[in-house]
Amino acid sequence: MSKNLLLISTSTTHGTGYLEHAEEEVKSLMEGKKSILFIPYARPGGISHSDYTAKAREAFAQWGVSVTGVHEYENAVQAVQEAESVFIGGGNTFVLLRNLYANKLVEPLRERINKGMPYMGTSAGTNVAGRTIGTTNDMPIVHVKTFDALQLVPFNINPHFLDPDPSSTHMGETRDTRIAEFHHHNRQPVIGLREGSMLRINGDTVRLLGPHSARVFLQSKKPMEFKPSDDINFLLDAY
Amino acid sequence: MSKNLLLISTSTTHGTGYLEHAEEEVKSLMEGKKSILFIPYARPGGISHSDYTAKAREAFAQWGVSVTGVHEYENAVQAVQEAESVFIGGGNTFVLLRNLYANKLVEPLRERINKGMPYMGTSAGTNVAGRTIGTTNDMPIVHVKTFDALQLVPFNINPHFLDPDPSSTHMGETRDTRIAEFHHHNRQPVIGLREGSMLRINGDTVRLLGPHSARVFLQSKKPMEFKPSDDINFLLDAY
């Protein structure tokens, strides 16, 4: 079986409920599946694993999918090995990746997902699907022994991608500048996913979904904009 | 001799030149000194060490202070040991800290500065003066073996501190939320320094300078605002 991924920039867009804007795509990803394993490690705002799982459970209940939290299992690796599908929610990317390694889930997740188990991520959960977490927007609130992520796709992702505000007087770096700095030290492509955007990977194809274009950064090139109808399959050939 | 530090939020405020808004405080820090060692490791926008040093050299020339770049020396440790004063400029905090460790400068810097050598930092250079770089805004574009920083002060700093924009529809975390998440995993105080703000540390006292108040975050407390005239010496007693 081939890869089946849904990588969502943000779980909640302005004015819509949790996962609401992605409903059709989530249903399409989950076709024929009745359960999903939720990994709540990123703990947005420091929320507990149980409370975060309850939030995901409520959203999936309306679609007839049952949710269990990985922390509810005695053996997290086995939970991944036996899951029908997996969802990693947003929060802090460093806390998330540190816990994926601490619980020895990186390899088992990679193996199952590369064999076709449906995977969805939002925000930090989308970030860790890339080569490294080197393009996260989050603060490094805990240390991680490596920034290498699940590497389900051969490029990096910047979720919550934000265009510069021309009226701003703030001197902090723009997202474009930060990603250009990234490319002084790393060569993989980066895709900036605006809020409301998603990537749908099906085998050898990747499609941009949602209302916005996405910004693609290649090392030593000017940033490029791609619309949802454009062919962006070259991203899967990145080395 | 006692500590003598100037920690600047941003090198350049909107509408002023490089270091211009901090001129009086830089002169006060440098009183009686004729030279400063510049550490250009943070490479803003990927600029070279030489070009970055030239920029610092130009600014200090008008104040009669000569600048050498640490990369110009064969022995960087010796350069620190013999410097009259040190300035670490802004850019990417991860690249900066990685290079401080790679060049074995963390201990020599700490030792000299704790004995009274004047130190100034801007942005990333201010960040690394704190306990850890866990409250940087920068992207983790290179890995660092530890987030422990120079620890010249016993708290963390968030430079370029930014208040939430009430008109924003962006769902990414606010600075307050990010720092609250930091305090789920770390207990040291964090001070958010708005652009134009500076901290001046002289022995056992710390003063907030510049036109703005600063936002102080203590673990499990509501954030507090302090004006430049307020007593914030409790920050130096943090453990």
Interface residues (C-beta under 8 A of the other chain):
Chain A: T10 T12 T13 H14 G15 R43 P44 G45 G46 G91 N92 F94 V95 I133 G134 T135 T136 N137 D138 M139 P140 I141 V142 H143 T146 F147 H160 L162 T169 H170 M171 G172 E173 T177 R178 I179 A180 E181 F182 H184 H185 N186 E195
Chain B: T10 T12 T13 H14 G15 R43 P44 G45 G46 G91 N92 F94 V95 I133 G134 T135 T136 N137 D138 M139 P140 I141 V142 H143 T146 F147 H160 L162 T169 H170 M171 G172 E173 T177 R178 I179 A180 E181 F182 H184 H185 N186 E195
